[in-house]
Structures are given as structure tokens and as C-alpha cells.
Amino acid sequence: MSAVLTPARLDEALRLLAENPAALAMAGATDLLVRRRGAIPGHEPVLLSLAHVAELQGITEEAAFLAIGAATPFSRIIADPLVHRYAPLLVQAAQTIGGPAIRNMATLGGNICTASPAGDSLPPLYLLDARIELASPAGERALPIAAFILGPGRTALEQGELVTRILLPKAPRFPRERFIKTGRRKALAISVTSFAGRARLDQDGRIAEIRMAWGSVGPTVVRLPALETELVGAPVHAATVERVGLAVHQGVAPISDLRASAGYRRLVAANLATQFVEALGG
């Protein structure tokens, strides 16, 4: 069995990590323990539990951003009025993660550090311009989420570092925000394709700003910034919707696996985007 270290403070957690550089950090462990299933007896890694580190818990409002502790469970995020105020898109995504028992354990920091292309919190965090705060004995630094997640299961986390907070800049809300995912069942599903969208229209009913992101259609979350720029000033009519569908179909790069084929994912990604844009006119 693995030895489990249980620090109560961040400085203690960083010290234990320095003393045990091969230790695996965990909070809710809903992903980690599944991945470690079948480990060779006698070779189990040391586990560093962050579930009781006070500095990694909770949600606070700063002058310029909303800060969410990395070990904050999704159930708490869903219930928090500050998240509803500043990041309702994240609430939408959090509500689709697992079931109530999983949401009581799974944490935002864990979902980010798993760096799965199917991570449900990731598309909203990309659109919210989230920054990932990291701490080590050498000090602190922060990275945009797109710079932190490098590929499937790969992050910019360096030896001896821990994710401490997720920083969401406080900015005006978008009138239209939507997160949706498709899976092979209606509950407890890993995303086959997920979509997050934010948009606002001008006084003439044209697109003033639009932001879109997709999960499970590339090695990391996919954004199409050229398409977003192209859509500014476009009316919401059939030709615009058709243009979006074609651009998304060509712009994403999914793979085939046991859950879906690349062609199906490409089709669903385009459909989710066109439905979002089409609904702006409704």
C-alpha cells in the first residue's frame, strides 16, 4: 500500500514534496486512484494528500480577480454565489461532472492537473482567461491555462511545485453563455465532445464578440481565434451559421478511440457551435 502524507499547511506540503520528490500530489483523488489501479505491489508511490491544506481551499474575491483554491471541490464551486456572479459558465460545466458523490470529492485543481482533453472544466477556464497560480520553495508564479496545459496528461508543473489557486479575471459577463457536452450516456459520462461559448450582440443584432472552445477534439482545448475575429460584425443568419459549421469542421483535429470516431467528434463539434450561434438570433 502507498504511504500517504497529510500536511495541514502549504509550507508543510512543499517541504514534504521536496523531501519526497517522487510523491504524487492529490486532493479528491477521483482521477489519480483510478490511474494507479493495478500498480505493482511494493512499488506504490508515496501520496501527498492536499485535502486538508487550508490555503488550497475556498473561494475569495480579490480586487481584480476571483480566486478558487486548487483543492476546492466542485460541489462547493457550484454552490458559491461569487462563482455564479463572475463565472457562471464554470458552474454550468461543474454541474456536468460525475454525480453528487464525485463532485463532493473532485477538485478544480485536480481536473486541471489531470490535463485530459476531456476535462469538463477546461473549455470554460480557457474562455474565462484563467491563470494557474503555482508555488514552490523558490516562490510563486502564475501561467495562463493555455500555457500550463501542454498536452494529454502533460502540464508545465515543475519539480517541487504545487498548484495553489485558479485566478479568474473579473470582467463584464457575456449575455449568452453555454456549456454542453456529449457522451455515451446521460450521467457519469466522459465527454465525447464538449463545447463552451460566450457571446454578445451589438444594438443591431450583429455579433459584437464571441468566444468558443472545444474539448475532446484535440490534444488540448481547441480555440479558433481567426474564426472569432471573422465573426465580429456578422449578422446572425443562415449564412453565418453555415460558415461557422464549415470552419469548425475544418479547424478541429480529433482522434478516434473507444468512445467515438474522429469523424463523429468533428461533426458534433461543428453542430454544437452552429447551435450556439443560431440561438443567438432567437
C-alpha positions in Angstrom: 0.0 0.0 0.0 1.1 3.6 -0.6 2.2 5.8 2.2 0.0 8.9 2.5 1.4 12.2 3.7 -1.2 14.6 5.1 0.1 18.1 5.6 -2.2 20.8 7.0 -0.3 23.9 5.7 1.1 24.8 2.3 4.6 25.3 3.6 4.5 21.8 5.2 3.2 20.3 1.9 6.0 21.9 -0.1 8.6 20.7 2.4 7.2 17.1 2.2 7.2 17.3 -1.6 10.9 18.4 -1.5 11.7 15.5 0.8 9.7 13.0 -1.4 10.3 14.3 -5.0 8.6 11.2 -6.5 5.4 11.7 -4.4 2.1 12.1 -6.2 0.0 15.1 -5.1 -3.7 14.5 -4.8 -6.8 16.2 -3.3 -10.0 14.3 -4.1 -8.1 11.6 -5.9 -11.0 10.7 -8.2 -8.7 10.6 -11.2 -5.4 9.6 -9.6 -6.5 6.5 -7.8 -8.2 5.2 -10.9 -5.0 5.7 -12.9 -2.9 4.0 -10.1 -5.1 0.9 -10.1 -3.0 -2.2 -10.9 0.3 -0.7 -9.7 3.0 -3.3 -9.0 2.8 -4.4 -5.3 5.7 -3.0 -3.3 6.3 -0.2 -5.8 3.3 2.1 -5.0 4.3 5.8 -4.9 4.1 7.9 -1.9 0.9 10.0 -2.0 0.8 13.6 -0.8 -2.8 14.5 0.2 -3.6 18.1 -0.1 -7.2 17.8 1.0 -6.6 19.4 4.4 -4.3 22.2 3.4 -6.2 25.3 4.3 -4.5 27.6 1.8 -5.8 25.4 -1.1 -9.4 25.6 0.0 -12.1 28.1 -0.6 -13.2 30.9 -3.0 -12.3 34.6 -2.4 -12.8 37.8 -4.2 -9.8 40.0 -4.9 -9.7 43.4 -6.5 -9.1 42.2 -10.0 -10.0 38.5 -9.9 -11.8 35.7 -8.3 -9.5 33.1 -6.7 -10.5 29.5 -6.3 -8.3 27.2 -4.2 -6.9 24.3 -6.1 -8.3 21.8 -3.6 -11.8 23.2 -3.7 -14.4 20.5 -4.6 -16.8 21.1 -7.5 -19.8 20.9 -5.2 -18.6 24.0 -3.4 -17.9 25.8 -6.6 -21.4 25.0 -7.8 -22.9 26.4 -4.6 -20.8 29.6 -4.3 -22.5 32.9 -5.1 -19.3 34.5 -6.2 -18.7 31.9 -8.9 -22.3 32.3 -10.0 -21.7 36.1 -10.3 -18.3 36.1 -12.0 -18.1 32.7 -13.7 -21.5 31.1 -14.4 -20.0 29.2 -17.4 -17.8 27.3 -15.0 -20.8 26.5 -12.8 -22.6 25.0 -15.9 -19.6 22.8 -16.6 -19.1 21.8 -13.0 -22.7 20.6 -12.8 -22.0 18.0 -15.5 -19.0 16.4 -13.8 -19.7 12.9 -12.5 -22.5 12.6 -9.9 -23.0 14.3 -6.5 -20.6 12.0 -4.7 -17.8 12.6 -7.2 -18.5 16.4 -7.2 -18.1 16.3 -3.4 -14.6 14.9 -3.8 -13.2 16.0 -7.2 -11.4 19.4 -7.2 -10.9 22.1 -9.8 -7.1 21.8 -9.4 -7.2 18.1 -9.9 -9.3 18.4 -13.1 -6.7 20.9 -14.5 -3.6 18.9 -13.5 -5.0 15.7 -15.0 -4.8 17.7 -18.3 -7.3 15.4 -20.1 -8.6 16.7 -23.4 -12.0 15.6 -22.0 -11.6 17.7 -18.7 -15.0 19.4 -18.4 -13.8 22.4 -16.5 -11.2 23.3 -19.1 -13.1 24.8 -22.0 -14.8 27.4 -19.7 -11.5 28.2 -18.0 -9.9 28.9 -21.4 -12.7 31.3 -22.2 -12.5 32.9 -18.8 -8.8 33.6 -19.3 -7.9 31.6 -16.2 -4.4 31.8 -14.7 -2.9 29.0 -12.8 -1.0 30.0 -9.6 1.9 27.8 -8.7 4.0 27.7 -5.5 7.4 26.1 -4.7 10.1 26.7 -2.1 11.6 29.2 -4.6 8.4 31.3 -4.7 5.3 31.8 -6.7 4.4 32.2 -10.4 1.3 32.2 -12.5 0.6 31.0 -16.0 -2.3 31.3 -18.4 -4.1 28.0 -18.5 -3.2 27.6 -22.2 0.5 27.8 -21.3 0.1 25.5 -18.3 -1.6 22.6 -20.1 0.9 21.2 -22.7 -0.9 18.1 -23.9 -2.7 15.0 -22.7 -1.6 14.4 -19.2 1.2 17.0 -19.5 1.5 20.3 -17.7 4.1 23.0 -17.1 4.3 22.0 -13.4 7.9 21.8 -12.4 9.6 19.5 -9.8 8.6 20.7 -6.3 5.7 22.9 -7.4 2.0 22.7 -6.5 -1.0 24.4 -8.0 -2.4 26.7 -5.3 -5.1 28.8 -6.9 -7.0 29.3 -10.1 -7.4 33.1 -10.8 -10.3 34.3 -12.9 -10.2 37.9 -14.0 -13.2 39.9 -13.1 -14.8 41.1 -16.3 -18.3 42.0 -17.6 -20.4 39.0 -18.1 -21.5 37.9 -21.6 -25.3 37.9 -22.0 -25.1 34.5 -23.8 -23.0 31.7 -22.2 -23.3 28.0 -22.7 -21.5 24.8 -21.8 -22.6 21.5 -23.2 -21.0 18.1 -23.6 -22.0 14.9 -25.3 -21.2 11.4 -24.0 -22.2 7.8 -24.4 -24.7 8.1 -21.6 -26.6 11.0 -19.8 -24.8 10.7 -16.5 -21.3 10.0 -15.2 -20.1 10.3 -18.8 -16.6 11.2 -20.1 -17.0 13.8 -22.8 -17.0 12.6 -26.4 -17.1 16.3 -27.3 -17.6 19.4 -25.2 -18.3 23.0 -26.1 -18.2 26.3 -24.3 -19.4 29.5 -25.8 -19.7 33.2 -24.8 -21.2 35.9 -27.0 -22.7 39.3 -27.0 -24.6 41.1 -29.8 -24.5 44.8 -30.6 -27.6 47.0 -30.8 -28.2 46.0 -34.4 -28.3 42.3 -33.5 -24.8 41.6 -35.0 -22.1 39.7 -33.3 -20.1 42.1 -31.2 -17.8 39.5 -29.6 -17.8 35.7 -29.5 -15.5 33.2 -27.8 -15.7 29.4 -28.3 -13.7 26.4 -27.1 -14.0 22.7 -27.6 -12.8 19.7 -25.5 -12.0 16.2 -26.7 -11.3 17.3 -30.3 -7.5 17.8 -30.0 -4.7 17.2 -27.6 -5.7 20.2 -25.6 -8.7 22.5 -25.6 -9.2 23.9 -29.1 -9.8 27.6 -29.8 -10.3 29.1 -33.3 -9.3 32.8 -32.8 -9.4 33.6 -36.5 -13.0 32.5 -36.7 -13.9 34.5 -33.6 -12.4 37.6 -35.2 -14.1 36.9 -38.5 -17.5 36.7 -36.9 -17.3 40.2 -35.3 -19.9 42.3 -37.1 -21.6 39.3 -38.7 -25.4 39.1 -38.7 -26.9 36.1 -37.1 -28.5 34.4 -40.1 -28.2 31.1 -42.0 -25.1 32.1 -44.0 -23.2 32.9 -40.8 -24.3 29.7 -39.1 -23.1 27.7 -42.2 -19.8 29.5 -42.2 -19.3 28.6 -38.5 -20.1 24.9 -39.1 -17.6 24.7 -42.0 -14.8 26.4 -40.2 -15.2 24.2 -37.1 -15.3 21.1 -39.1 -12.0 22.0 -40.8 -10.4 23.5 -37.7 -10.7 20.8 -35.1 -8.4 17.7 -35.1 -10.0 14.9 -33.1 -8.8 11.3 -32.8 -10.7 8.0 -32.9 -10.9 6.0 -29.7 -13.2 3.5 -27.9 -15.7 6.3 -27.2 -16.1 7.8 -30.7 -14.6 8.1 -34.1 -12.7 11.3 -35.3 -15.4 11.9 -37.9 -18.2 11.8 -35.3 -16.4 14.1 -33.0 -15.7 16.6 -35.8 -19.4 16.5 -36.8 -20.6 17.0 -33.2 -18.1 19.9 -32.6 -19.5 21.7 -35.6 -23.1 21.0 -34.6 -22.6 22.4 -31.1 -21.0 25.6 -32.4 -23.7 26.2 -35.0 -26.5 25.6 -32.5 -24.9 28.1 -30.2 -24.6 30.7 -32.9 -28.0 30.1 -34.3 -29.5 30.5 -30.8 -28.0 34.0 -30.6 -30.7 35.1 -33.0 -33.5 33.6 -31.0 
